[in-house]
Amino acid sequence: MENDIWRWLADESALQQLMAGQSTIMLLLIIVVCIAMLSKGADWMIDGVVDLASRTGMPKIVIGATVVSLGTTLPEAFVSVMAAYMGNPGLALGNGVGSIIADTGLIFGLTCLLVAVPVNRFILNRTGWVQFSSASLLVLIAIGALLMTPEGAEPFLPRSVGFFFLGLLALYLYMTYRWARGSGETGNGEAALPSEDELMSLGRAWLLVIGGLLLVILGARVLVPAASEIAIRLSVPEDVIAATMVAFGTSLPELMTAIAAVRKGHPEITVGNIVGADVLNVLFVIGAAAVAAPLAIPANFYYFHFPAMLIILLSFRIFISMNKGVFHRWQGVWLLGVYLIYIILQYALNIGAAH
């Protein structure tokens, strides 16, 4: 039984087969339970993160960019590494690139529409450049692989690139900590943190963060195939499901975290989570998967998915540079618009989804 559970969590096809054998009523019940798990898990996680920020004196944006983003990218990393190990390495690159596009375009765009998101310039001027540079480095390495690949063969990212990305990941986490300590601030527009008397125990804070992450990860992992199975029974085309449901599903942890953070008055956690998740999708998700097995790079990434990713990240980078206090609503409209055009063009041009 234990082996079956791990197989369902790691193997996409096994999980889809499990859902295909359920009745429609059972699928709807599973979806309701998963949404409840996502919501409660995100609430617990934000409460724990705010408490940890109070204890350590670290800005919440940094906690979001490290602890929270490591947790919310775990589903992509887990699925990608297992897919590469089990002989489907093509899924890993799509997971990383597609999640960056969805996180920054869809989730951060929606967040900017809902609330005034503060700009911590000291942190974002650094981590924002890491965000854009890591994605650009991925594209440059992919172009190099294309140029060195014999005609008729498919380019790929070798294991050495995976180890290189994991090394950069360790450096990024260390430098983020150093930048936070060097900023000499814990606020910069952040909502008030709890006082000493309001703090929970350290063990409970970590329990909320870790327990919340587990609920979010498990809820997202099961929700997507359940919803996809219902869409199939409603005769929704499979390419539409792939381009929307799966892309949306792998970014569900970031989305639920964003909703919980905004609702609880800590939108800066969302900024940190999105920036950190984008970096980790390259260095952690793609890096770890490439170590497990070399990653093939389909042609549509060069002319469609990579350009879409760079346009969204460059826009975000420009917004960081031009904003003085907060991200503006029109900037959210722009990011969301680019994401929607990206999705629409996949249908119009019959381009395969990044996932």
N, C-alpha and C positions, 0 to 999 in steps of 0.2 A: 504493500500500500504506500509506504514511504517513497519507494522508487517511482511509483506512478505519479505521485504529487510532484516530485522534482521533474519528471519527464513532461508533465502538463505545463509546468511553469517555464521550462527551458525550450521546449519544442513547440513552435507555432502551429505546425500541422496537427500535432497530438491534441493541443488545446482546442483547435477548431473542430476536430472530430468529436471531442467530448461534448462541445456545445451543440453540434449537429444532432446528437442523440437525445437532446432535451426537448421537452414540449415547449410551445410558445409561452404558455403561462409560466413555466419554470424559468425560462429565459428572462421574462419581464421581472420576475421576483429576484433573480440574480442581479439584474441591472439596478433595481431599487436598493438592494443590499450593498452593492459596490459603490453607488453614489453616496450612501450614508457613511460607508467606510472612508471614502475620499474626503468628505466634508469634515467628519470628526477627526480623522488623522491630521488634516491640515490645521485645524483649530489647535489640537494638542501641540503640534510642531511649532506653531507661531508663539504660543504661550511659553514653551520651553526656551525658544530662541531669544525672546525678549528678556527672560530671566537671566539667561547666560550672558547676554550683552551687558546687563546691569552689573553682574558679578565681575566680569573681566575688564570692563571699561572699554571694550572694543566697540566701534560703531556698528550698528545693526546691519548696515550695508555690507560690511566685511563678513559678519557672521553669515549673512545671506549668500555671499559670493564663495564661501568655503564650506561650512558645515551643511547648510541647506542645499546648495547646488550639488554637492557631492551626493547627498541623499536622493535628490530628485532625478539625477542622471543615472542612478544605479539601475533602474529598469532597462534603459537603453544599453548600458554597458553589459549587464547580465545577458540580455537577449542577443546582443551582437557577438559577444565572445562565444556563447554557446552555439550560435548559428555558424560562426566561422569554424569552430571545433568540429561541428557535426556535418560539415561539408556544404554550407550555404553562406560563403563569405560575402556574397553580393549584398546581403541584407544589411551588413554592418555599416558600410559607407552611406547607404541611404538613410539609416537610422540617425547617423550623426549630422549629415547635411540637412535632411528634412526637419530634424528637431530644431536646428539653429534657425531655419526660416520660420517655422511655426512659433518658436519661443519669442523671437524678436518682433516679427511682423504681426502675428495674431495676438499673443498674450500681452506683450508690452504695449502694443498699439491699443488694445482694449483698455488696459490699465490707465493709459494717458487720457482716454476718453472719459473714464469714470472719476478720476481724482487728480489733483495737482501733485505730481510726483517730484519730491525734492532732488536737487542735483548736488551731490557731494563732490565738488570739483577736484579736491586733492586726490581722492580715491579713484574717481571715474576717469580723470585725465590719464591715469596710469593703467588701471584695469581695462578701460575702454580701448586703449591702444593694444593691449595684449589680446583682447577679444578679436579685434580686426586683424591683427598681425598673425594670429594663429590660423585663422581661416584663410588668409592670403598665402601663408606658408604651405598649407595643404594644397591649394590650387596650383602654386608654383611647382611643388613636388610632383603633382599629378601631370602637369604640362611636361615636366622633364621626363617623366615615365613614358608619356606618349611619344616624345621625340626620340627616345632611345629604344622604343619597341619596333621590332621588324614589321614590315607591311603584312597585313593579314592577321596579325596576332593582337590580343587584347592587352592594353597596358594594365599594370597592377602596382599596388603599394607593397613593397617587400617587408619582411619581418624587421629588418634593420630600421626602417622608418617608424615602425611601431615602438621599438625600444627608444628611439630618439624622442618621440612624442611623450613617452612616459617619463623620460628624464626631464623634459621641459615642464611637465606637469608638477614634478617635485619642486622645481625651481620657482614656478608660478605661485604655489601655495606658500612657500617660504617668503617670497618677495611681497605677497599680499599682506602677510603678517607684519613684515618690516614696515611697509608703507602705512599700515594702520597705526602702528606704534609711533611712527615718525610724524603723523598728521597732527598730534598734540590736541586732538579734539575727539569727543564722543557724540557730539550732537550734529551741528551744522544743519539745522532745520528739522531734526528728527523729533518725533513725538516724545513726550516725557516718559522716562523709564520709571519702573516701580521703585519706591523708596526701600531702604534696608528692611523696614518693618513688614513690607509687602512681599518680600522675596520668599519663594518656596525653598525647600531644601535642595541642595545640589543634586542629590540622587534623584529626586522627583523631577527636576528640570531635565536631566538627561533621559530619564524614563519617558517623559512626554515627547522629547525630540525623536528618540529612537523608535518608540512605540508608534508615534504619529507617522514617521517615515514608512514603517513596515505596513501600516494600514493603507497609506497612500499608494505604495508600490503594489501591494497585493490587489487592492481595489482596481487600479488602472490596468493591471495585467489581465484580470478576468473580465472586466467590463467591455474591452474592445472586441474580443471574439464573440461575446454574447450579443453585443449590438450589431456586429457584422452579420451574424447568423440571422437575426431578425430582418436586417436589410435585404439579405439574399432571399428570404421567404416572401418579402414584399416586392421582389423582382427588380431591385435596384441593381444597375449594371456593376459588374465586379471592378471595372477600372475606376468608377466613381467611389466605390467603397475604399479601394486602395489609396486613392489620392486624398481622401478626406478623413475617413474613419480611422485609418491606421496612423496617419500623420497627427491627427488630433489626439489619438489615444496615447501615443508615446510622449506627448507634451502635457497630458492630464495632470501629472504631479506638479509641474510648474504652474498650470492654470489654477488648480485648487489652492496652491500656496499663495498665488497672487490674490485670489478672491478673499481668502482668510486674512491676509496681511492688510488689504485695503479696508475690509470690514472692521478690523480691530485697530485701525488708525496707524499702521506702520508700513506705508507704501514703499519706503526705502528698502525694506527687506526684498520686495519684488525686484527692484533695480539690481540689487546685488545678486539675487538668484538668477535672473536672466543673463547678466553678464558672465557670472561664474559658470552657468550651465552651458553657454555658448563655447567658452574656453574648454570646458571639460568634454563637450561633445567631440571636439577635435582631438585633444591631447589624451583623454581618458577612454572614451567610447571607441573612437577609431584606432587610437594607439594600442589599446589592449586587444582589440579584435585582430589587428594586423600582426601582433605577436602570436596570436593563436593560429592564424593562417594568412598568407598573402591575400590582399583584397583586390579583386578585379575592379576596373573603373569603366563602366559602360559609356558609350559615346554620348548619350544624352546629358551626362553630367557636364561635359565640356561646353556644350552650346546652350544649355538651359538651366540646370540646377546650380552649378557653380556661379554663373552670372547673377542669378536671382539672389543667392546667398550674399554675394559681395555688394550688390545694390542695397539690400536691407541693412547690412552691417555698416556700410559707408554712410548711409543716411543717419543711422544711430550715432556714429562717430561725429558727424557734423553737428548734430543736435546737441551733443555734450559740449562741443566747443563754443557754440553760439548762446547757450542758455546761461543765465546768471543765477537764478534761484530755483526754478522749477522747469520740468518738461511741459510744453504747451499742448493743448488739445489738438490743434491742427497737425502737430507732429505725430500724434497717435493716429489721426485720420490718414496721413501719408503712409505710415508703416502698414496700417491695416489695408489700405488701398493696394499697395505693392503686393501684399500677401494674396489678396483676392484676385488680382490680375494673374499672379503666378498660378493659382489654382485653376482659373478659367482657361488660361492658355494651355494647360495640360489636356483639357477636354478638346478645345478648339483645334489644337495641333496634333492631338492623339499622341502625346508624349507620356512615357511611363513615369509613374510617381517615383520620387526619390526613395520612398520606403518600399 
